[in-house]
Amino acid sequence: FVPSSLCIGGSKRQMFLALFVLLGAIASSDAFYLPGVAPYNFKQSENVDLKVNKLSSVHTLLPYDYYSLKFCKPKGGVKSYSENLGEFLRGDRIENSAYEISMLQDEYCKVLCQVDLRTKDVNDFKQAISRQYHHNWIIDNLPAASILDTDQYVSTQYVGYPVGYVDKTTYELYNHVNIILEYHEVEDHLYRIVGFYVEPLSVKHTFSSEWNGQGTAPALTSCSPTKHLSYDDIKGQRQKVAAGKVVFSYGVEWRASEVHWASRWDVYLTMNGAVPDKVHWFSIVNSIVIVLFLAFMVAIILMRALNRDISKYNRIPTDEEKAEDREESGWKLVHADIFRPPQEYGMQLIICTFFLILFAAAGFLSPANRGSIMIAMLLLFVLMGAFAGFTSARLYKTFKGKQWQRCTLLTALLYPGLIFAVFFGLNALVWSYGSTGAVPVFSMVAVLMLWFGISVPLVFLGAYFGYKKDPIEFPVVTSNIPRQIPEQPWYLQGVVTCLLGGVLPFGACFVEMFFIMSSIWMDQYYYVFGFLLVVYVILAITCAEITIVMCYFQLCAEDYRGGGAASSPRGLLRCMCSCTALYTFPAESDMSVTYALYFGYMGVISIGVFLVTGTIGFFSCLYFNYQIYASIKVD
């Protein structure tokens, strides 16, 4: 378990260099992804299904069913498509729509339906527009991007399109959409869809004659039947959100494209170059500089101060020193207290996170397969329970624990129980608002079965093998009575060590953390898992290095609690948790449920970061202490 030396030989340096080069190659490569579904080849005039997903807003974090607003429903009734567990946990609800689209057949200002808005419907639409809810459409497993025209500019959004907009004090509804579909011909008369855009417009439709909404609609006089409606063509009034009849219409435009099917997600993932790769390379370079700086500090400690201390402690005292009976000082003085039991660990989360990022970087978790990352995270977490049980049992036995049943139960139930309690409470809150973000009962039961049916037994299995292993033999004997700790200088107090222990690791990963939080809370895609894998490894190295530095300083001050093996680096963790929780709060919300959802789930994420970085810090500190106390003679 504990290597015999701190020295890194030539072969180990070569292995480390090879690993770093491999990680860099992963980060810089333009690897394809495994799309989760096979490409579908359409024939000319074949029906193309347009599916609708939830209505969502980054300002409320509460998704709603698409037909909770009075949109046109399909003639045969609304039908739901089968979804996986990950989609249910994300709040996705995918249903059919009334739009009729055929391959390579353009449509011009085709009437979809006419609805009669009542006072309640008007209020619902106004509330959705004011809270910036947007549509989420899907064609051939490709989400819709939107092209928004205004008097000042034309912009492109890559996650859905808005329900409407507010012009000064007037609410206006997007009741017409130009559906732009890009296709690529793969064989003769066989085509693949490689692009999906929606251009929403607001127009007050008028007919050539009266229409009650039944049967075939008469010709529209508000748009041409031979050309696609554009923003400049709208001469009359916009469609205001008011009680009365509203006509929904659409057009379909097919465009040939040179983009291949395997590359059709690139425009969504890169936001059409909105976030250049230089930003991520800056993050990598910044992290490497921090690692090198900390490595230099560790080298100074190990090569100078620590060698000097070891030589002083190991040299034979002179007759004068024996006569004076001089008392030892420094970190040797706490040798009988340094190996006291730890209080926290998160081996299950470390391994789960590493393999999740690794599989995503390799391309196995595709954005085309919705919910795949959520499912992979759940499965990896429950499967890694064996490692958690083994680690906790081995350490508990090493530190002479007696209540092994309690230790194993806490390992299996404490952190997962906290997650489930927060999840269940917030899910009940979301359910009270009638949101599709509320996980159904059967999905909740499936999560519980994964926990109690797989994770808990694996924790006990790992604990069984952990207790069968021999305990780790420490080089010094721990005393029964803890030593009194002297008063610490100001720079080793709690607040200062929080800043010193947390700022550098946070600086090593804050750029990637920003993009990850944006993907979670701001409806953006995250795809640079190769960069994330490198940053994850760098974060682990940074945590280990800063822990060793803080450990040595506090041991020299005769404090075995904050820097010794008895405790992980709390300063590092608290700063990381605080910065994580306050990083990307969705502002401009007037709903208390938004605050509860954000800070509730961010609290769980922060505790996860706490456990991951704390475990890395603990084991690096344990390794460091083992080596230095094995190098000195203790009476």
Stockholm file with secondary structure:
# STOCKHOLM 1.0

chainA/1-635         FVPSSLCIGGSKRQMFLALFVLLGAIASSDAFYLPGVAPYNFKQSENVDLKVNKLSSVHTLLPYDYYSLKFCKPKGGVKSYSENLGEFLRGDRIENSAYEISMLQDEYCKVLCQVDLRTKDVNDFKQAISRQYHHNWIIDNLPAASILDTDQYVSTQYVGYPVGYVDKTTYELYNHVNIILEYHEVEDHLYRIVGFYVEPLSVKHTFSSEWNGQGTAPALTSCSPTKHLSYDDIKGQRQKVAAGKVVFSYGVEWRASEVHWASRWDVYLTMNGAVPDKVHWFSIVNSIVIVLFLAFMVAIILMRALNRDISKYNRIPTDEEKAEDREESGWKLVHADIFRPPQEYGMQLIICTFFLILFAAAGFLSPANRGSIMIAMLLLFVLMGAFAGFTSARLYKTFKGKQWQRCTLLTALLYPGLIFAVFFGLNALVWSYGSTGAVPVFSMVAVLMLWFGISVPLVFLGAYFGYKKDPIEFPVVTSNIPRQIPEQPWYLQGVVTCLLGGVLPFGACFVEMFFIMSSIWMDQYYYVFGFLLVVYVILAITCAEITIVMCYFQLCAEDYRGGGAASSPRGLLRCMCSCTALYTFPAESDMSVTYALYFGYMGVISIGVFLVTGTIGFFSCLYFNYQIYASIKVD
#=GR chainA/1-635 SS CCCSCSCCCHHHHHHHHHHHHHHHHHHHCCCCCCCSSCCCCEETTCEECEEECCBBCTTTCCCBCGGGSCCCCCTTCCCBCCCCHHHHHHTCCCBCCSCCEETTCCEEEEEEEEEEECHHHHHHHHHHHHTTCEECEEETTEECEEEEECSSCEEEESSCEESEEEETTEEEECCEEEEEEEEEEEETTEEEEEEEEEEEECCCCCBSSCCCSSSSCCCBSSSCSSSCCCGGGCCSCCCBCCSEEEEEEEEEEEEECCCCGGGTTHHHHTGGGTSCHHHHHHHHHHHHHHHHHHHHHHHHIIIIIHHHHHHHHHSCCCHHHHHHTCCCCGGGGGTTTSSCCCSCCCHHHHHHHHHHHHHHHHTCSCTTSTTHHHHHHHHHHHHTHHHHHHHHHHHHHHTTCSCHHHHHHHHHHHHHHHHHHHHHHHHHHHHHTTCTTSCCHHHHHHHHHHIIIIIHHHHHHHHHHHHHSCCCCCSSCCCSSCCCCCCCCGGGSHHHHHHHHHHHHHHHHHHHHHHHHHHHHSCCCCCCHHHHHHHHHHHHHHHHHHHHHHHHHHHHTTCTTTSSTTSCCHHHHHHHHHHHHTSSCCCSCCCHHHHHHHHHHHHHHHHHHHHHHHHHHHHHHHHHHHHHHHTSCCC
#=GC SS_cons         CCCSCSCCCHHHHHHHHHHHHHHHHHHHCCCCCCCSSCCCCEETTCEECEEECCBBCTTTCCCBCGGGSCCCCCTTCCCBCCCCHHHHHHTCCCBCCSCCEETTCCEEEEEEEEEEECHHHHHHHHHHHHTTCEECEEETTEECEEEEECSSCEEEESSCEESEEEETTEEEECCEEEEEEEEEEEETTEEEEEEEEEEEECCCCCBSSCCCSSSSCCCBSSSCSSSCCCGGGCCSCCCBCCSEEEEEEEEEEEEECCCCGGGTTHHHHTGGGTSCHHHHHHHHHHHHHHHHHHHHHHHHIIIIIHHHHHHHHHSCCCHHHHHHTCCCCGGGGGTTTSSCCCSCCCHHHHHHHHHHHHHHHHTCSCTTSTTHHHHHHHHHHHHTHHHHHHHHHHHHHHTTCSCHHHHHHHHHHHHHHHHHHHHHHHHHHHHHTTCTTSCCHHHHHHHHHHIIIIIHHHHHHHHHHHHHSCCCCCSSCCCSSCCCCCCCCGGGSHHHHHHHHHHHHHHHHHHHHHHHHHHHHSCCCCCCHHHHHHHHHHHHHHHHHHHHHHHHHHHHTTCTTTSSTTSCCHHHHHHHHHHHHTSSCCCSCCCHHHHHHHHHHHHHHHHHHHHHHHHHHHHHHHHHHHHHHHTSCCC
//
